[in-house]
Amino acid sequence: MAVARPISLPKHRPTTLLHSNFLPPPPSSLKPFNNNNNNNNRNQSPTPNTNFFIAISCSSPKIKIVRIPSLDRNIVKQNKIRFVQKLKTLLLSKPKHYFRLQILPKCRSYLSLPKPRSLLSMINRYPSIFQLFSIPTPPSSPSSTCTQLCVRLTPAAAAIAAEESALKSSIATKLAAKLQKLLMLATHHRLLLSKLVHLAPDLGLPPNFRSRLCNDYPDRFKTVDTSYGRALELVSWDPELAVPIPPGETRPAGLIVDRPLKFKHLRLRKGLNLKRRHREFLIKFQELPTVSPYSTPAKEFLPESMEAEKRACAVVREVLGMMVEKRTLVDHLTHFRKDFGLSNKLRGMLVRHPELFYVSLKGQRDSVFLVEGYDDKGGLVEKDELLVAKERLMELVREAKRMRREKRKDVLTVNDDGEEEGEEEEEAEDDGFEDLFGEAWEDYSVEEDDDERGEPWGAVRDGEFWTVEAASSAVVNSVNGGESLEHW
């Protein structure tokens, strides 16, 4: 009869001891099994009531991520308008704010559109945002057709873009403060501009922040040349900005009597049940003294200590708190592991602290949320003012869906035999963008005619998308009396 008894050994690996009464007694010390001694033991009869133990080491199971559907829905909504947002940015990067469809397939990598999908069909899905028009073919062009098909924003979408541009221009000081706080969190108070590009959309920065915003505030930071490329370096330390986000409420809500708790309490989201060892670790982690990520460098703690993890969680919490939607991609944070003094196992740390962060597995790239920034229904507790433009863009996306439905109803006809025929059946609710997680604003290059070249807001120069300033003479579909959509 075999009996299993677990014990704990170093490195926190559970070990099981197997006990058997049918095996011969072991020697004084457990030795490796040797095949040469088999013949010597054949004639020996088994001794009753003997104990033989075999130690087997098992690896500890991984922490399972409990899904939060309310937060996952935010990722799904973002995926549905990703193509719209990227094509809108691409159109605004041109001096005349339109793009020829003949050149648009060269930007598939930036638009994150799989090759089987048709660009023209995707544009036609959003008639309330994009419109097609024709321009005469230049005489020097080898094209046989007299006109070329182009795409531009509708007046409603162009108005939203103009309002967003004006809003970012009015809050330029707040955006500069975000950059200054990031530099204050960095170990050497310096960050590469090529890395900041990944976080720029989530921070609400304009695409031309490297050429305008970084140069408009010389009292806060400056651009310097390093062996790794251009970097943004801190000039002055602001003690008013070096204030961490206040800790969340640790006491359970709805207590009738305000008195000290008789047991240690850990506030977790609904439906999250942790194992006892994990819960004890989080309670012990919560009792550690608060570490300020601004005044405490990472080198003061041992790399694998709980104090170092306490500081790393505080850094990630500060970075997520600066985001417009209090979330970003996990891959974006990994770019700053050395800059912020974070562990190489950053994703494991985020999963290990569900009371602070939530890692969403929706799509091909994982996203991390700041749990305290959302309510139980998945809505932001404090909405950023830059979300107004995104919500209005979502309304135009819903309007485009209604327009497609009405168009399908109008196309229905009756044959001579009395049978109805029409277009294909209505498309599903999902726009098919669950797998489009190209969050980084990749660099790209486009070959065009000389008459369309310029230096627009975010256009291409030497393969870089973010470095070019907006053309002051740019107009969008003759909206707002030809006013420029330049952000700054």
C-alpha positions as MATLAB code, in Angstrom:
seq = 'MAVARPISLPKHRPTTLLHSNFLPPPPSSLKPFNNNNNNNNRNQSPTPNTNFFIAISCSSPKIKIVRIPSLDRNIVKQNKIRFVQKLKTLLLSKPKHYFRLQILPKCRSYLSLPKPRSLLSMINRYPSIFQLFSIPTPPSSPSSTCTQLCVRLTPAAAAIAAEESALKSSIATKLAAKLQKLLMLATHHRLLLSKLVHLAPDLGLPPNFRSRLCNDYPDRFKTVDTSYGRALELVSWDPELAVPIPPGETRPAGLIVDRPLKFKHLRLRKGLNLKRRHREFLIKFQELPTVSPYSTPAKEFLPESMEAEKRACAVVREVLGMMVEKRTLVDHLTHFRKDFGLSNKLRGMLVRHPELFYVSLKGQRDSVFLVEGYDDKGGLVEKDELLVAKERLMELVREAKRMRREKRKDVLTVNDDGEEEGEEEEEAEDDGFEDLFGEAWEDYSVEEDDDERGEPWGAVRDGEFWTVEAASSAVVNSVNGGESLEHW';
ca = [
       0.000    0.000    0.000;
       1.526    3.312   -1.125;
       1.136    6.485    0.923;
       1.923    9.988   -0.384;
       2.981   12.745    1.996;
       3.875   16.248    0.679;
       6.661   18.243    2.299;
       8.196   21.627    1.477;
      11.793   22.019    0.405;
      13.876   25.052   -0.617;
      12.790   27.000   -3.679;
       9.165   26.403   -2.702;
       8.809   23.244   -4.776;
       6.372   20.671   -3.370;
       7.877   17.202   -2.968;
       5.988   13.932   -2.573;
       7.415   10.942   -0.696;
       6.197    7.516   -1.861;
       6.183    4.796    0.789;
       5.910    1.111   -0.103;
       5.914   -2.176    1.883;
       6.774   -4.339   -1.126;
      10.267   -3.020   -1.879;
      13.506   -4.127   -0.162;
      14.929   -1.890    2.558;
      17.222    0.875    1.298;
      20.792    1.321    2.512;
      21.731    3.874    5.128;
      21.826    6.609    2.450;
      19.714    6.723   -0.667;
      21.921    5.843   -3.646;
      21.289    5.993   -7.381;
      19.712    2.935   -8.901;
      22.305    0.569  -10.425;
      21.367   -2.145  -12.907;
      24.441   -4.235  -12.096;
      23.106   -5.176   -8.663;
      19.893   -6.719   -9.960;
      21.247  -10.273  -10.049;
      22.455  -10.103   -6.456;
      19.042   -9.116   -5.159;
      17.020  -11.770   -7.010;
      17.505  -14.493   -4.399;
      16.748  -12.214   -1.481;
      13.199  -12.381   -0.208;
      11.457   -9.088    0.608;
      11.538   -8.200    4.275;
       8.088   -7.356    5.673;
       7.247   -4.045    7.323;
      10.108   -2.169    5.682;
       9.931    1.403    4.529;
      11.313    2.660    1.220;
      11.022    6.337    0.272;
      11.457    7.917   -3.175;
      11.623   11.718   -3.409;
       9.899   13.256   -6.440;
      10.079   17.011   -7.066;
       7.208   18.739   -8.918;
       7.144   22.263  -10.310;
       4.592   24.693   -8.914;
       1.572   25.475  -11.145;
       1.264   28.795  -12.948;
      -1.060   31.518  -11.747;
      -4.303   31.432  -13.706;
      -5.666   34.718  -15.017;
      -9.344   35.214  -14.166;
     -11.086   37.039  -17.001;
     -12.950   40.312  -16.440;
     -15.491   40.599  -19.297;
     -16.224   44.254  -18.522;
     -12.573   45.210  -19.116;
     -12.161   42.872  -22.088;
     -14.993   44.720  -23.829;
     -12.838   47.860  -23.835;
     -10.231   46.004  -25.882;
     -12.874   44.751  -28.324;
     -14.187   48.283  -28.878;
     -10.672   49.566  -29.457;
     -10.030   46.853  -32.047;
     -13.173   47.753  -33.978;
     -12.040   51.326  -34.593;
      -8.312   50.651  -34.961;
      -8.457   50.740  -38.763;
     -10.480   53.965  -38.657;
      -8.028   55.684  -36.307;
      -4.950   54.683  -38.273;
      -6.376   55.635  -41.664;
      -7.514   58.959  -40.210;
      -3.988   59.635  -38.932;
      -2.593   58.660  -42.323;
      -4.921   61.067  -44.135;
      -4.087   63.926  -41.781;
      -0.402   63.304  -42.411;
      -0.773   64.491  -46.012;
      -0.616   68.201  -46.885;
      -3.968   68.094  -48.706;
      -5.445   65.460  -46.360;
      -6.249   62.854  -48.984;
      -4.591   59.690  -50.219;
      -4.602   57.984  -53.589;
      -5.927   54.412  -53.463;
      -3.174   53.394  -55.847;
      -0.560   54.119  -53.155;
      -2.579   53.065  -50.107;
      -1.741   49.306  -50.380;
       1.884   50.185  -49.553;
       0.697   51.233  -46.055;
      -0.886   47.887  -45.139;
       1.673   47.235  -42.416;
       0.823   50.512  -40.695;
      -2.936   49.971  -41.108;
      -2.572   46.422  -39.655;
      -4.804   45.050  -42.405;
      -4.262   41.441  -43.533;
      -3.569   41.108  -47.232;
      -6.692   39.074  -48.147;
      -8.890   41.984  -47.077;
      -9.683   44.637  -49.650;
      -8.809   48.227  -48.739;
     -11.655   49.547  -50.855;
     -14.207   47.340  -49.105;
     -12.902   48.435  -45.702;
     -13.205   52.094  -46.676;
     -16.755   51.521  -47.924;
     -17.676   50.078  -44.521;
     -17.420   53.573  -43.002;
     -19.252   55.980  -45.329;
     -19.788   58.410  -42.456;
     -16.022   58.785  -41.918;
     -14.365   58.307  -45.324;
     -15.481   59.387  -48.765;
     -14.130   58.585  -52.210;
     -13.553   61.144  -54.967;
     -11.609   61.393  -58.217;
      -8.834   63.739  -59.304;
      -7.390   64.242  -62.805;
      -4.360   62.179  -63.683;
      -1.180   64.270  -64.084;
       0.032   64.501  -67.715;
       3.384   62.991  -66.770;
       1.764   59.928  -65.202;
       2.001   56.683  -67.231;
      -1.512   55.697  -66.143;
      -3.954   55.026  -68.985;
      -6.996   56.319  -67.061;
      -7.944   59.979  -67.002;
      -8.808   60.083  -63.289;
      -7.458   58.609  -60.080;
      -9.589   57.448  -57.142;
      -8.729   59.023  -53.759;
     -10.014   58.860  -50.184;
     -10.461   61.670  -47.655;
     -12.363   62.405  -44.455;
     -15.986   63.414  -44.501;
     -16.842   66.896  -43.184;
     -18.106   65.379  -39.906;
     -14.914   63.370  -39.344;
     -12.743   66.353  -40.343;
     -14.535   68.512  -37.781;
     -13.809   65.963  -35.038;
     -10.143   65.910  -36.062;
      -9.999   69.717  -35.932;
     -11.522   69.784  -32.440;
      -9.083   67.138  -31.221;
      -6.190   69.112  -32.661;
      -7.338   72.284  -30.923;
      -7.830   70.432  -27.634;
      -4.328   68.957  -27.646;
      -2.937   72.388  -28.411;
      -4.762   73.899  -25.419;
      -3.519   71.220  -22.974;
       0.077   71.204  -24.225;
       1.311   72.077  -20.720;
      -0.366   68.993  -19.230;
       1.101   66.767  -21.913;
       4.551   68.212  -21.256;
       4.091   67.453  -17.545;
       3.463   63.783  -18.416;
       6.748   63.622  -20.284;
       8.526   65.296  -17.389;
       7.103   62.778  -14.892;
       8.234   59.879  -17.078;
      11.752   61.299  -17.124;
      11.658   61.695  -13.362;
      10.762   58.007  -13.025;
      13.644   56.906  -15.268;
      16.828   55.707  -13.590;
      19.102   58.052  -15.544;
      16.377   60.675  -16.186;
      16.665   60.025  -19.902;
      14.439   58.113  -22.355;
      14.950   57.318  -26.014;
      12.479   59.003  -28.343;
      12.154   55.770  -30.297;
      10.749   54.139  -27.138;
       8.444   57.026  -26.273;
       6.800   56.604  -29.677;
       5.163   53.389  -28.428;
       3.526   55.120  -25.452;
       2.686   58.386  -27.243;
      -0.841   57.422  -28.453;
      -1.812   56.051  -25.023;
      -0.476   59.189  -23.320;
      -2.503   61.399  -25.669;
       0.561   62.983  -27.270;
       0.267   64.316  -30.833;
       2.171   62.483  -33.577;
       4.538   65.453  -33.982;
       5.492   65.560  -30.299;
       9.149   64.897  -31.115;
       9.463   67.942  -33.354;
       7.235   70.394  -31.475;
       6.393   69.440  -27.886;
       9.948   68.403  -27.006;
      11.309   71.746  -28.229;
       8.617   74.049  -26.841;
       9.538   73.415  -23.180;
      13.315   73.819  -22.842;
      12.902   74.490  -19.112;
      11.545   70.953  -18.560;
      13.545   68.695  -20.893;
      15.803   68.697  -23.927;
      16.753   66.375  -26.758;
      20.271   64.928  -26.747;
      22.226   62.536  -28.964;
      23.238   59.183  -27.503;
      24.912   56.073  -28.848;
      21.442   54.498  -29.138;
      19.825   57.453  -30.901;
      18.046   60.672  -29.979;
      16.825   60.816  -26.387;
      14.794   63.130  -24.195;
      16.660   64.251  -21.069;
      15.326   65.897  -17.928;
      16.427   69.505  -17.336;
      14.690   70.429  -14.076;
      13.153   68.423  -11.242;
       9.650   69.488  -10.221;
       8.841   68.440   -6.614;
       5.135   69.103   -7.225;
       5.062   66.417   -9.907;
       7.067   63.929   -7.818;
       3.990   62.941   -5.816;
       2.838   59.303   -6.216;
      -0.786   58.401   -6.790;
      -2.448   58.097   -3.378;
      -3.018   54.474   -2.329;
      -6.472   53.040   -2.809;
      -8.892   52.245   -0.012;
      -7.848   49.033    1.753;
     -10.886   48.738    4.043;
     -14.019   47.027    2.726;
     -16.792   49.401    1.787;
     -20.152   49.467    3.542;
     -19.038   48.870    7.124;
     -21.664   49.875    9.685;
     -19.217   50.391   12.551;
     -15.886   52.086   11.946;
     -13.496   49.995   14.001;
     -10.243   48.107   13.411;
     -10.667   44.794   11.609;
     -10.021   41.597   13.571;
      -8.337   39.958   10.565;
      -6.169   41.050    7.699;
      -8.251   42.029    4.705;
      -7.321   42.050    1.006;
      -9.657   43.857   -1.369;
     -10.066   41.971   -4.639;
     -12.445   42.351   -7.563;
     -15.614   40.283   -7.686;
     -15.264   36.700   -8.796;
     -11.540   36.487   -8.031;
     -10.613   33.655   -5.693;
      -6.945   33.182   -4.921;
      -5.110   30.280   -3.367;
      -4.158   30.557    0.265;
      -0.413   30.957   -0.370;
      -1.040   33.641   -3.001;
      -3.402   35.537   -0.725;
      -0.938   35.398    2.178;
       1.789   36.732   -0.102;
      -0.387   39.675   -1.222;
      -1.324   40.499    2.379;
       2.336   40.472    3.384;
       3.148   42.576    0.312;
       0.419   45.060    1.271;
       1.866   45.475    4.773;
       5.245   46.606    3.447;
       5.947   50.329    3.807;
       5.031   52.481    0.822;
       7.896   53.135   -1.597;
       8.008   56.340   -3.618;
       9.182   55.546   -7.176;
      10.431   59.119   -7.616;
      12.760   59.331   -4.611;
      13.786   55.677   -4.268;
      16.131   54.279   -6.940;
      15.954   50.617   -7.879;
      19.551   49.915   -6.820;
      18.676   50.342   -3.123;
      16.905   46.950   -3.047;
      17.948   43.455   -3.958;
      16.631   42.485   -7.391;
      14.496   39.551   -6.141;
      13.306   41.095   -2.876;
       9.732   42.033   -2.047;
      10.808   45.640   -1.538;
      12.093   45.785   -5.113;
       8.778   44.389   -6.341;
       6.950   46.961   -4.224;
       8.823   49.730   -5.996;
       8.300   48.139   -9.437;
       4.536   47.962   -8.863;
       4.561   51.619   -7.832;
       6.381   52.564  -11.064;
       3.934   50.658  -13.275;
       1.044   52.171  -11.332;
       2.368   55.675  -11.983;
       2.850   55.003  -15.700;
      -0.635   53.534  -16.133;
      -2.090   56.446  -14.190;
      -0.754   58.838  -16.867;
      -2.503   56.979  -19.701;
      -5.656   58.429  -21.182;
      -7.562   55.167  -20.638;
      -5.467   53.859  -17.715;
      -4.193   50.951  -19.831;
      -1.539   50.067  -22.393;
       0.070   47.028  -23.993;
       2.364   44.849  -21.914;
       4.850   44.930  -24.786;
       5.057   48.708  -24.484;
       6.058   48.483  -20.833;
       8.748   45.924  -21.574;
      10.571   48.550  -23.656;
      11.238   50.478  -20.412;
      12.385   47.659  -18.120;
      15.973   48.907  -17.864;
      14.959   52.566  -17.894;
      12.586   52.197  -14.923;
      14.532   49.488  -13.070;
      11.901   46.773  -13.624;
      12.426   43.035  -13.546;
      12.837   41.026  -16.731;
       9.820   38.981  -15.640;
       7.530   41.985  -15.877;
       4.479   40.148  -17.155;
       4.674   37.608  -14.342;
       4.776   40.441  -11.817;
       1.649   42.014  -13.336;
      -0.240   38.717  -13.182;
       0.948   38.124   -9.614;
      -0.806   41.319   -8.415;
      -4.462   41.137   -9.479;
      -5.364   43.653   -6.775;
      -3.461   46.317   -8.752;
      -3.393   45.240  -12.402;
      -5.405   43.159  -14.823;
      -3.776   41.522  -17.850;
      -6.270   41.037  -20.672;
      -5.559   38.204  -23.095;
      -7.949   39.531  -25.714;
      -6.264   39.494  -29.092;
      -2.709   38.705  -30.114;
      -1.031   41.199  -27.747;
      -1.807   41.376  -24.033;
      -3.000   44.618  -22.469;
      -2.612   45.688  -18.838;
      -5.241   47.732  -16.963;
      -4.982   49.755  -13.787;
      -7.755   48.086  -11.796;
      -8.467   51.043   -9.526;
      -9.091   53.258  -12.564;
     -12.223   51.294  -13.556;
     -15.510   50.566  -11.847;
     -17.304   47.227  -11.670;
     -19.043   47.838  -15.016;
     -15.789   48.442  -16.884;
     -16.113   52.219  -17.111;
     -13.435   54.725  -16.241;
     -13.813   56.317  -12.817;
     -12.356   59.608  -14.107;
     -12.664   60.231  -17.839;
      -9.907   62.123  -19.591;
     -10.922   65.088  -21.711;
      -9.214   63.554  -24.737;
     -11.771   60.734  -24.727;
     -14.438   63.098  -26.054;
     -13.049   62.913  -29.593;
     -12.844   59.124  -29.432;
     -16.455   58.825  -28.262;
     -17.614   61.048  -31.118;
     -15.651   58.890  -33.540;
     -17.418   55.819  -32.139;
     -20.742   57.514  -32.863;
     -19.708   57.950  -36.493;
     -18.771   54.256  -36.632;
     -22.246   53.319  -35.394;
     -23.759   55.734  -37.890;
     -21.823   54.012  -40.670;
     -23.278   50.688  -39.596;
     -26.815   52.104  -39.779;
     -26.085   53.514  -43.235;
     -24.941   50.090  -44.443;
     -28.127   48.493  -43.146;
     -30.326   51.044  -44.899;
     -28.365   50.605  -48.115;
     -28.908   46.847  -48.040;
     -32.629   47.356  -47.580;
     -32.783   49.700  -50.582;
     -30.923   47.247  -52.797;
     -33.536   44.519  -52.322;
     -35.474   44.049  -55.574;
     -38.193   41.751  -56.842;
     -37.591   39.503  -59.852;
     -40.108   38.839  -62.581;
     -40.907   35.513  -60.884;
     -41.712   37.305  -57.659;
     -38.562   36.167  -55.900;
     -36.539   38.651  -53.911;
     -32.843   39.037  -54.473;
     -30.308   41.349  -52.894;
     -26.838   41.618  -51.559;
     -25.263   39.272  -49.154;
     -26.767   38.845  -45.732;
     -26.011   41.377  -43.052;
     -22.551   41.300  -41.614;
     -21.945   40.257  -38.059;
     -21.571   42.606  -35.149;
     -17.854   42.025  -35.015;
     -15.839   44.093  -37.452;
     -13.168   41.405  -37.554;
     -10.449   43.361  -35.758;
     -10.002   41.174  -32.685;
      -6.627   40.052  -34.001;
      -5.347   43.460  -35.091;
      -3.135   44.417  -32.218;
      -0.513   46.460  -34.079;
      -0.579   49.076  -31.348;
       2.873   50.500  -32.077;
       2.838   53.260  -34.702;
       5.247   51.521  -37.043;
       7.528   53.410  -39.369;
       6.741   53.141  -43.037;
       7.736   54.681  -46.348;
       5.595   55.653  -49.348;
       6.691   56.529  -52.843;
       4.686   59.336  -54.438;
       4.806   61.934  -57.121;
       6.659   65.153  -56.492;
       3.489   67.229  -56.543;
       2.134   65.373  -53.513;
       5.244   65.494  -51.390;
       5.330   67.794  -48.384;
       6.118   67.994  -44.708;
       2.748   67.359  -43.126;
       1.728   66.422  -39.649;
       3.369   63.029  -39.148;
       4.441   62.440  -42.769;
       7.403   60.335  -43.866;
      10.935   61.635  -43.753;
      13.837   59.181  -43.844;
      11.436   56.380  -42.895;
      10.281   58.046  -39.665;
       6.645   58.793  -39.122;
       6.739   61.035  -36.066;
       9.402   63.590  -36.803;
       7.850   65.871  -39.392;
       5.900   69.009  -38.556;
       2.469   69.835  -39.902;
       2.115   71.925  -42.999;
       0.599   75.224  -42.069;
      -1.265   75.404  -45.347;
      -3.001   72.036  -44.895;
      -6.776   71.950  -45.123;
      -9.249   69.152  -44.765;
     -11.897   69.065  -47.460;
     -12.222   72.840  -47.301;
     -13.681   72.555  -43.798;
     -13.659   75.478  -41.360;
     -12.822   77.965  -44.027;
      -9.466   76.412  -44.854;
      -8.097   76.502  -41.322;
      -5.014   74.470  -40.620;
      -5.315   71.253  -38.617;
      -1.808   71.653  -37.242;
      -1.738   70.596  -33.590;
       0.665   73.186  -32.340;
];
